[in-house]
Amino acid sequence: MKVTLVVNTRKTEALEFKNIIEDYLSSRGVKVASLLEETYSRDDFYDADAIVSIGGDGTMLRIAGVLRGQDTPILGVNAGHLGYLTEVSKKDQIPEAMDRLIKHDYIRDVRAMLHGSVRRNGEVIMRDTALNEILVSRRSGISVMRFAVTCDGQELSNYISDGIIFATPTGSTAYNLSAGGPIVAPGSPVIVMTPVCAHSTNSRPVVLSDSSRIQVRVDSENEMVAFDGEHIFELKKGDIVTVRKANEMTTLIKLREGSFLETLKNKMDSER
């Protein structure tokens, strides 16, 4: 068995967790590779049976973006603030988690992703995927933005706002939540559309079926589209951004049933 560790060295306890996990797995005959830089590529995971992400939700999102649907399960070890995607957060939880990883005694939690593309003058000029969200927003300054949104060919609304978020259920607890969007259970077959600081009292988040094909026509300058906050592409007036459920999926490792609700409760309790 081979396990690849991805370590976010900016996190306080990440290197300490890495050393504990490396020693534990190696003592049980598991081959371990550790990636300490963010320059890793999909090829670095081609022979991995599992991936251990040591950092936070952002580290897991970066891995998911690099994997692009490769079906290698990811176990999240939290070395920062409370994360929604990570399963392990304390040193004394590591031995049991690693034993279960070795024995394949875990739940494969397959998460939906979003596919986004940009069409300019009738030609698709870029495409990418996101596990959390696709954001259309301004690049700089304080000017408002104008969007015309259609869903499955029918006009949905025209928005004047600071941006618009398209979130998966996984991403509903991220930027979408901060922007006033709803929290959605991970397995729900939906796409959440949430305007950011809309300049209208009638602009509200909308929950759409994940079979929907959504198009955003950019009606102003100085805009961009971002995938999980990582891959950013500059837009021009008249560009069409298309969002749909991706064919690719991301597989997370869950060690217990109901862990999303437990994490949600802990997060809410910590903010009281």
C-alpha atoms as one frame of an Amber mdcrd trajectory, in Angstrom:
protein
   0.000   0.000   0.000   1.180   3.527  -0.764  -0.112   6.673   0.924   0.797
  10.167  -0.255   0.822  12.961   2.306   0.164  16.545   1.203   1.388  18.953
   3.878   0.453  22.610   4.198   3.583  23.780   5.972   1.991  27.155   6.761
  -0.301  25.478   9.286   0.960  25.442  12.877   0.871  21.705  13.597   1.197
  20.355  10.058   4.826  19.201  10.218   4.321  17.594  13.629   1.279  15.701
  12.318   3.242  14.699   9.208   6.051  13.156  11.274   3.622  11.222  13.475
   1.708   9.877  10.469   4.866   9.005   8.521   6.328   7.066  11.453   3.067
   5.268  12.183   2.423   4.182   8.595   6.045   3.213   7.935   6.129   1.033
  11.062   3.251  -0.933   9.576   4.870  -1.513   6.233   3.079   1.236   4.313
   5.053   3.118   1.676   4.781   6.854   2.326   5.525   9.834   0.067   5.300
  13.398   1.377   4.669  16.545  -0.677   5.697  19.721   1.145   5.400  22.198
  -1.725   2.283  23.346  -3.613   3.897  22.615  -6.966   2.624  19.019  -7.055
   0.763  17.720 -10.104  -1.675  14.931 -10.912   1.240  12.642 -11.784   2.433
  12.765  -8.164  -0.651  10.749  -7.154  -0.861   8.197  -9.969   0.250   5.219
  -7.791  -1.234   6.350  -4.467  -3.857   4.131  -2.833  -4.933   7.001  -0.589
  -4.055  10.626   0.078  -3.744  12.235   3.507  -4.236  16.003   3.408  -2.593
  17.734   6.389  -3.790  21.330   6.621  -7.348  22.597   6.284 -10.216  22.708
   3.810  -8.158  24.844   1.434  -5.502  22.148   1.191  -8.153  19.557   0.321
  -9.695  21.828  -2.311  -6.305  22.282  -3.926  -5.775  18.513  -4.049  -9.246
  17.986  -5.545  -8.459  20.542  -8.249  -5.197  18.822  -9.125  -6.744  15.337
  -9.166  -9.539  16.448 -11.545 -11.766  13.492 -10.747  -9.056  10.875 -10.201
 -10.696   8.350  -7.872  -8.083   8.355  -5.107  -9.727   8.843  -1.681  -8.603
  11.792   0.441  -8.458  11.780   4.250  -8.352  15.257   5.772  -6.243  15.911
   8.878  -6.991  19.349  10.254  -3.945  21.355  11.306  -5.638  24.750  11.459
  -9.113  26.065  12.187 -12.138  23.777  12.281 -12.748  22.467   8.780 -15.877
  20.993   7.241 -13.975  18.530   5.050 -11.369  17.194   7.485 -11.975  14.115
   9.656  -9.046  14.147  12.089  -8.192  17.141  14.255  -6.272  15.803  17.285
  -3.005  13.897  17.647  -4.601  11.148  19.718  -7.007  10.425  16.824  -4.217
   9.669  14.358  -3.428   6.012  15.274  -7.034   4.835  14.923  -7.493   6.839
  11.716  -4.330   5.353  10.157  -5.291   1.818  11.198  -8.669   2.233   9.542
  -7.033   3.693   6.455  -4.749   0.660   6.151  -7.669  -1.749   6.615  -9.903
   0.217   4.199 -12.331   0.512   7.117 -13.907   3.796   6.105 -16.775   5.328
   4.152 -16.083   6.544   0.610 -17.888   9.883   0.497 -18.205  10.826  -3.183
 -18.763  14.556  -3.663 -20.152  16.325  -6.729 -18.103  18.974  -8.515 -18.981
  21.821 -10.868 -17.727  22.319 -14.397 -17.369  25.847 -15.720 -16.440  27.177
 -19.133 -16.040  30.582 -20.763 -17.267  31.249 -24.292 -16.015  34.328 -26.143
 -17.185  35.233 -29.649 -18.736  31.796 -29.990 -15.606  29.867 -28.968 -14.893
  28.116 -25.658 -11.589  29.577 -24.491 -11.229  27.973 -21.049 -12.774  25.361
 -18.761 -12.134  24.087 -15.255 -13.752  22.267 -12.328 -14.449  23.166  -8.694
 -15.343  21.181  -5.590 -16.685  24.153  -3.609 -17.763  26.945  -5.919 -17.406
  28.875  -9.123 -17.404  32.628  -8.516 -18.011  35.371 -11.064 -16.835  38.629
  -9.547 -15.083  41.915 -10.247 -11.308  41.914 -10.545 -10.708  45.180  -8.697
 -12.275  48.473  -7.688 -15.707  49.122  -6.227 -17.927  49.301  -9.298 -20.986
  47.044  -9.371 -21.408  44.285 -11.923 -24.247  43.359 -14.235 -25.183  39.751
 -15.051 -27.916  38.205 -17.136 -28.568  34.637 -15.916 -30.413  31.903 -17.803
 -31.146  28.353 -16.644 -31.805  25.589 -19.192 -32.414  28.245 -21.835 -34.950
  30.246 -19.812 -34.182  33.704 -18.487 -33.872  33.575 -14.717 -32.887  37.087
 -13.674 -30.707  40.125 -14.279 -28.447  40.921 -11.372 -26.642  44.045 -10.283
 -24.252  42.897  -7.566 -20.646  42.504  -6.465 -20.601  38.977  -7.860 -22.447
  35.693  -8.048 -21.583  32.312  -6.517 -22.440  28.869  -7.858 -21.850  26.356
  -5.084 -21.987  22.600  -4.709 -23.507  21.162  -1.523 -19.921  20.760  -0.307
 -19.270  24.436  -0.987 -22.491  25.605   0.655 -20.619  26.018   3.963 -17.854
  28.136   2.414 -18.134  31.503   0.615 -21.786  30.761  -0.139 -22.574  30.702
   3.579 -20.696  33.960   4.192 -22.722  35.572   1.390 -26.022  34.545   2.993
 -26.648  31.349   1.043 -28.193  28.200   2.549 -26.349  25.240   4.077 -27.049
  22.106   2.048 -26.405  18.493   3.065 -23.469  17.032   1.061 -25.443  14.443
  -0.914 -28.187  16.785  -2.116 -28.572  16.864  -5.947 -28.523  20.656  -6.223
 -26.525  23.708  -7.305 -26.841  26.803  -5.116 -26.762  30.220  -6.799 -26.105
  33.134  -4.451 -25.622  36.796  -5.470 -22.971  38.691  -3.519 -24.166  42.009
  -2.085 -26.968  42.325  -4.617 -28.294  45.839  -5.263 -31.916  44.744  -5.016
 -34.105  43.508  -2.187 -35.576  40.922  -4.559 -32.266  39.166  -5.258 -32.148
  36.018  -3.175 -30.200  32.755  -3.289 -31.765  30.127  -5.544 -31.423  26.340
  -5.172 -31.429  24.644  -8.584 -31.392  21.025  -9.677 -27.912  19.690 -10.391
 -29.153  18.723 -13.848 -29.427  22.432 -14.665 -27.260  24.168 -17.226 -26.726
  27.749 -16.109 -25.350  30.563 -18.247 -24.159  33.974 -17.109 -23.718  36.738
 -19.681 -21.206  39.298 -18.511 -22.600  42.776 -19.176 -19.825  44.863 -17.642
 -16.034  45.164 -17.700 -13.398  44.327 -15.093 -14.745  40.873 -14.189 -13.253
  37.458 -13.525 -14.271  33.864 -12.875 -12.587  31.866 -10.078 -12.657  28.133
  -9.362 -12.406  27.334  -5.641 -10.554  30.623  -5.234  -7.504  29.143  -6.961
  -7.731  29.282 -10.737  -8.710  32.786 -11.870  -9.547  33.852 -15.420 -10.201
  37.421 -16.570 -13.483  38.052 -18.389 -14.546  40.581 -20.993 -17.920  42.176
 -21.592 -20.058  39.795 -23.622 -18.400  36.594 -22.363 -20.690  33.696 -21.475
 -19.868  31.640 -18.374 -21.588  28.235 -18.362 -21.940  26.238 -15.134 -23.145
  22.657 -14.801 -22.524  19.566 -12.706 -19.150  18.089 -13.628 -18.598  14.563
 -14.827 -15.668  14.411 -12.405 -16.166  13.603  -8.716 -14.012  13.892  -5.593
 -13.835  10.998  -3.118 -13.351  11.869   0.542 -12.680   9.435   3.386 -15.198
   9.543   6.225 -14.551   7.638   9.431 -18.062   7.849  10.829 -21.619   8.412
   9.712 -23.122  11.824  10.316 -19.766  13.574  10.601 -21.040  16.551   8.539
 -23.793  17.272  11.068 -21.324  16.864  13.921 -18.891  19.290  12.290 -21.710
  21.726  11.559 -22.844  21.652  15.191 -19.267  22.169  16.423 -18.771  25.065
  14.037 -22.000  26.744  15.113 -21.222  26.184  18.793 -17.768  27.734  18.366
 -19.289  30.933  16.939 -21.714  31.557  19.792
